[in-house]
Amino acid sequence: MGGPDRTLHRHDFIGADIAMIPFPNKPEQFAKVTAMLQNALSLSTTASQTATAGQQYSFDVNIINDKTGHNVPSGVPFNRQLWLSVVVTDNAQNVIFSSGQLDANDDLMDRYSAFPERDSALFNAQATMLKADSSDASVWNAVGLDNPSIKPGETRIINYSFDVPNGTTGDITIDVVLKFRSFAPHLFRSLSLDSLLPIPIIDMNTDNFTVTIQ
């Protein structure tokens, strides 16, 4: 109304959650959330460059919270999943070890999976709400929180070990991906929100290396 032209300044604050229903500028929001998450944590591996067929091989994955200034995941850490996918393959692309893979319902293979197979090596920094007796709780009856989220400045070291099959020759390849999603699918199914599935998964960081079999 007759005033001077002014520069429009936006005050957008990008968080980790993404729109699950039709939403204005939904693709742009997803792109911004992805970019933010991919600049949140550093990832590295510590490993020997050689292994022996018929023996155990181990390596460490290091997740460094060096960019955020807060725990990761944060906010509602009992909903947010932050996990490692690890796949080890031989020269013929046979999988000889894996962790952090999904079941037929797209859930992690933990105690919430509807299938019997469990991933004993799974790393998932998702928090768990607890009742007074330390059993699992919901938001309605929780009195505590088991929160394994990664603190600011922390380097979380996750060790993996597996047996190298007899007869393995050449190199094996180890692929590591740090993954994130806002909710676990089993939660949506429990609320009869199946129509909103699948829940997008964002690859936050990756690393891969080869190991020579002696």
Contacts in CASP RR format, 6 or more apart in sequence:
PFRMAT RR
TARGET T0000
AUTHOR 0000-0000-0000
METHOD contacts of the structure
MODEL  1
MGGPDRTLHRHDFIGADIAMIPFPNKPEQFAKVTAMLQNALSLSTTASQT
ATAGQQYSFDVNIINDKTGHNVPSGVPFNRQLWLSVVVTDNAQNVIFSSG
QLDANDDLMDRYSAFPERDSALFNAQATMLKADSSDASVWNAVGLDNPSI
KPGETRIINYSFDVPNGTTGDITIDVVLKFRSFAPHLFRSLSLDSLLPIP
IIDMNTDNFTVTIQ
12 32 0 8 1.000
14 29 0 8 1.000
14 32 0 8 1.000
14 33 0 8 1.000
14 36 0 8 1.000
15 33 0 8 1.000
15 36 0 8 1.000
16 33 0 8 1.000
16 36 0 8 1.000
16 37 0 8 1.000
16 73 0 8 1.000
16 74 0 8 1.000
16 75 0 8 1.000
16 80 0 8 1.000
16 180 0 8 1.000
16 182 0 8 1.000
17 33 0 8 1.000
17 182 0 8 1.000
18 29 0 8 1.000
18 30 0 8 1.000
18 33 0 8 1.000
18 182 0 8 1.000
18 200 0 8 1.000
19 26 0 8 1.000
19 29 0 8 1.000
19 30 0 8 1.000
20 196 0 8 1.000
20 199 0 8 1.000
21 196 0 8 1.000
23 29 0 8 1.000
30 200 0 8 1.000
33 202 0 8 1.000
34 202 0 8 1.000
37 180 0 8 1.000
37 202 0 8 1.000
37 204 0 8 1.000
38 202 0 8 1.000
38 203 0 8 1.000
38 204 0 8 1.000
38 205 0 8 1.000
39 67 0 8 1.000
40 65 0 8 1.000
40 67 0 8 1.000
40 68 0 8 1.000
40 72 0 8 1.000
40 204 0 8 1.000
41 63 0 8 1.000
41 64 0 8 1.000
41 65 0 8 1.000
41 66 0 8 1.000
41 67 0 8 1.000
41 68 0 8 1.000
41 72 0 8 1.000
41 150 0 8 1.000
41 178 0 8 1.000
41 204 0 8 1.000
41 205 0 8 1.000
42 63 0 8 1.000
42 64 0 8 1.000
42 66 0 8 1.000
42 67 0 8 1.000
42 205 0 8 1.000
43 61 0 8 1.000
43 62 0 8 1.000
43 63 0 8 1.000
43 64 0 8 1.000
43 176 0 8 1.000
43 178 0 8 1.000
43 204 0 8 1.000
43 205 0 8 1.000
43 206 0 8 1.000
43 207 0 8 1.000
44 61 0 8 1.000
44 62 0 8 1.000
44 64 0 8 1.000
44 207 0 8 1.000
45 59 0 8 1.000
45 60 0 8 1.000
45 61 0 8 1.000
45 62 0 8 1.000
45 174 0 8 1.000
45 176 0 8 1.000
45 207 0 8 1.000
45 209 0 8 1.000
46 59 0 8 1.000
46 60 0 8 1.000
46 62 0 8 1.000
46 157 0 8 1.000
47 59 0 8 1.000
47 60 0 8 1.000
47 174 0 8 1.000
47 209 0 8 1.000
47 211 0 8 1.000
48 57 0 8 1.000
48 59 0 8 1.000
48 211 0 8 1.000
49 211 0 8 1.000
49 212 0 8 1.000
50 211 0 8 1.000
50 212 0 8 1.000
50 213 0 8 1.000
50 214 0 8 1.000
51 57 0 8 1.000
51 164 0 8 1.000
51 172 0 8 1.000
51 211 0 8 1.000
51 212 0 8 1.000
51 213 0 8 1.000
51 214 0 8 1.000
52 164 0 8 1.000
52 213 0 8 1.000
52 214 0 8 1.000
53 164 0 8 1.000
53 165 0 8 1.000
53 166 0 8 1.000
53 167 0 8 1.000
53 168 0 8 1.000
53 169 0 8 1.000
53 213 0 8 1.000
53 214 0 8 1.000
54 163 0 8 1.000
54 164 0 8 1.000
54 165 0 8 1.000
54 166 0 8 1.000
54 167 0 8 1.000
54 168 0 8 1.000
55 163 0 8 1.000
55 164 0 8 1.000
56 161 0 8 1.000
56 162 0 8 1.000
56 163 0 8 1.000
56 164 0 8 1.000
57 161 0 8 1.000
57 162 0 8 1.000
57 163 0 8 1.000
57 164 0 8 1.000
57 211 0 8 1.000
58 159 0 8 1.000
58 160 0 8 1.000
58 161 0 8 1.000
58 162 0 8 1.000
59 159 0 8 1.000
59 160 0 8 1.000
59 174 0 8 1.000
60 157 0 8 1.000
60 158 0 8 1.000
60 159 0 8 1.000
60 160 0 8 1.000
61 84 0 8 1.000
61 86 0 8 1.000
61 123 0 8 1.000
61 157 0 8 1.000
61 158 0 8 1.000
61 160 0 8 1.000
61 176 0 8 1.000
61 207 0 8 1.000
62 155 0 8 1.000
62 156 0 8 1.000
62 157 0 8 1.000
62 158 0 8 1.000
63 84 0 8 1.000
63 150 0 8 1.000
63 155 0 8 1.000
63 156 0 8 1.000
63 158 0 8 1.000
63 178 0 8 1.000
64 153 0 8 1.000
64 154 0 8 1.000
64 155 0 8 1.000
64 156 0 8 1.000
65 71 0 8 1.000
65 72 0 8 1.000
65 150 0 8 1.000
65 151 0 8 1.000
65 152 0 8 1.000
65 153 0 8 1.000
65 154 0 8 1.000
65 155 0 8 1.000
65 156 0 8 1.000
66 153 0 8 1.000
68 74 0 8 1.000
68 152 0 8 1.000
69 152 0 8 1.000
69 153 0 8 1.000
70 152 0 8 1.000
71 77 0 8 1.000
71 147 0 8 1.000
71 149 0 8 1.000
71 150 0 8 1.000
71 151 0 8 1.000
71 152 0 8 1.000
72 82 0 8 1.000
72 125 0 8 1.000
72 149 0 8 1.000
72 150 0 8 1.000
73 80 0 8 1.000
73 81 0 8 1.000
73 82 0 8 1.000
73 125 0 8 1.000
73 126 0 8 1.000
73 127 0 8 1.000
73 149 0 8 1.000
73 180 0 8 1.000
74 149 0 8 1.000
77 125 0 8 1.000
77 126 0 8 1.000
77 127 0 8 1.000
77 145 0 8 1.000
77 147 0 8 1.000
77 149 0 8 1.000
78 126 0 8 1.000
78 127 0 8 1.000
78 128 0 8 1.000
78 129 0 8 1.000
78 139 0 8 1.000
78 145 0 8 1.000
79 126 0 8 1.000
79 182 0 8 1.000
79 183 0 8 1.000
79 184 0 8 1.000
79 187 0 8 1.000
80 126 0 8 1.000
80 180 0 8 1.000
80 181 0 8 1.000
80 182 0 8 1.000
80 183 0 8 1.000
81 108 0 8 1.000
81 124 0 8 1.000
81 126 0 8 1.000
81 179 0 8 1.000
81 180 0 8 1.000
81 181 0 8 1.000
81 183 0 8 1.000
81 184 0 8 1.000
82 124 0 8 1.000
82 125 0 8 1.000
82 126 0 8 1.000
82 149 0 8 1.000
82 150 0 8 1.000
82 178 0 8 1.000
82 179 0 8 1.000
82 180 0 8 1.000
82 204 0 8 1.000
83 100 0 8 1.000
83 108 0 8 1.000
83 122 0 8 1.000
83 123 0 8 1.000
83 124 0 8 1.000
83 125 0 8 1.000
83 126 0 8 1.000
83 178 0 8 1.000
83 179 0 8 1.000
84 99 0 8 1.000
84 100 0 8 1.000
84 123 0 8 1.000
84 158 0 8 1.000
84 176 0 8 1.000
84 177 0 8 1.000
84 178 0 8 1.000
84 179 0 8 1.000
85 98 0 8 1.000
85 99 0 8 1.000
85 100 0 8 1.000
85 101 0 8 1.000
85 175 0 8 1.000
85 176 0 8 1.000
85 177 0 8 1.000
85 178 0 8 1.000
85 179 0 8 1.000
86 97 0 8 1.000
86 98 0 8 1.000
86 99 0 8 1.000
86 100 0 8 1.000
86 121 0 8 1.000
86 160 0 8 1.000
86 174 0 8 1.000
86 175 0 8 1.000
86 176 0 8 1.000
87 95 0 8 1.000
87 97 0 8 1.000
87 98 0 8 1.000
87 101 0 8 1.000
87 174 0 8 1.000
87 175 0 8 1.000
88 95 0 8 1.000
88 96 0 8 1.000
88 97 0 8 1.000
88 98 0 8 1.000
88 162 0 8 1.000
88 172 0 8 1.000
88 173 0 8 1.000
88 174 0 8 1.000
88 175 0 8 1.000
89 95 0 8 1.000
89 96 0 8 1.000
89 172 0 8 1.000
89 173 0 8 1.000
89 175 0 8 1.000
90 96 0 8 1.000
90 165 0 8 1.000
90 168 0 8 1.000
90 170 0 8 1.000
90 172 0 8 1.000
91 169 0 8 1.000
91 170 0 8 1.000
91 171 0 8 1.000
91 172 0 8 1.000
96 162 0 8 1.000
96 164 0 8 1.000
96 165 0 8 1.000
96 168 0 8 1.000
96 172 0 8 1.000
97 160 0 8 1.000
97 162 0 8 1.000
99 119 0 8 1.000
99 121 0 8 1.000
99 122 0 8 1.000
99 123 0 8 1.000
99 160 0 8 1.000
100 108 0 8 1.000
100 109 0 8 1.000
100 119 0 8 1.000
100 121 0 8 1.000
100 122 0 8 1.000
100 123 0 8 1.000
100 124 0 8 1.000
101 109 0 8 1.000
101 119 0 8 1.000
102 108 0 8 1.000
102 109 0 8 1.000
103 109 0 8 1.000
103 113 0 8 1.000
103 114 0 8 1.000
103 115 0 8 1.000
103 117 0 8 1.000
104 115 0 8 1.000
105 113 0 8 1.000
105 114 0 8 1.000
105 115 0 8 1.000
105 185 0 8 1.000
105 186 0 8 1.000
105 189 0 8 1.000
106 185 0 8 1.000
106 197 0 8 1.000
106 198 0 8 1.000
106 199 0 8 1.000
107 113 0 8 1.000
107 114 0 8 1.000
107 184 0 8 1.000
107 185 0 8 1.000
107 186 0 8 1.000
108 119 0 8 1.000
108 122 0 8 1.000
108 124 0 8 1.000
108 184 0 8 1.000
109 115 0 8 1.000
109 117 0 8 1.000
109 118 0 8 1.000
109 119 0 8 1.000
109 122 0 8 1.000
110 118 0 8 1.000
110 119 0 8 1.000
110 122 0 8 1.000
110 124 0 8 1.000
111 118 0 8 1.000
112 184 0 8 1.000
112 186 0 8 1.000
113 186 0 8 1.000
114 186 0 8 1.000
121 160 0 8 1.000
123 158 0 8 1.000
125 148 0 8 1.000
125 149 0 8 1.000
125 150 0 8 1.000
125 156 0 8 1.000
126 148 0 8 1.000
126 184 0 8 1.000
127 145 0 8 1.000
127 146 0 8 1.000
127 147 0 8 1.000
127 148 0 8 1.000
127 149 0 8 1.000
128 136 0 8 1.000
128 145 0 8 1.000
128 146 0 8 1.000
129 136 0 8 1.000
129 137 0 8 1.000
129 138 0 8 1.000
129 139 0 8 1.000
129 142 0 8 1.000
129 144 0 8 1.000
129 145 0 8 1.000
130 136 0 8 1.000
130 137 0 8 1.000
130 142 0 8 1.000
130 143 0 8 1.000
130 144 0 8 1.000
130 145 0 8 1.000
130 146 0 8 1.000
131 137 0 8 1.000
131 141 0 8 1.000
131 142 0 8 1.000
131 143 0 8 1.000
132 143 0 8 1.000
137 143 0 8 1.000
137 144 0 8 1.000
150 156 0 8 1.000
164 172 0 8 1.000
164 213 0 8 1.000
168 213 0 8 1.000
169 213 0 8 1.000
170 212 0 8 1.000
170 213 0 8 1.000
171 210 0 8 1.000
171 211 0 8 1.000
171 212 0 8 1.000
171 213 0 8 1.000
172 210 0 8 1.000
172 211 0 8 1.000
172 213 0 8 1.000
173 208 0 8 1.000
173 209 0 8 1.000
173 210 0 8 1.000
173 211 0 8 1.000
174 208 0 8 1.000
174 209 0 8 1.000
174 210 0 8 1.000
174 211 0 8 1.000
175 206 0 8 1.000
175 208 0 8 1.000
176 206 0 8 1.000
176 207 0 8 1.000
176 208 0 8 1.000
177 203 0 8 1.000
177 205 0 8 1.000
177 206 0 8 1.000
178 203 0 8 1.000
178 204 0 8 1.000
178 205 0 8 1.000
178 206 0 8 1.000
179 201 0 8 1.000
179 202 0 8 1.000
179 203 0 8 1.000
179 204 0 8 1.000
180 201 0 8 1.000
180 202 0 8 1.000
180 204 0 8 1.000
181 199 0 8 1.000
181 200 0 8 1.000
181 201 0 8 1.000
181 202 0 8 1.000
182 199 0 8 1.000
183 199 0 8 1.000
184 199 0 8 1.000
185 197 0 8 1.000
185 198 0 8 1.000
185 199 0 8 1.000
188 194 0 8 1.000
188 196 0 8 1.000
188 197 0 8 1.000
188 199 0 8 1.000
189 197 0 8 1.000
END
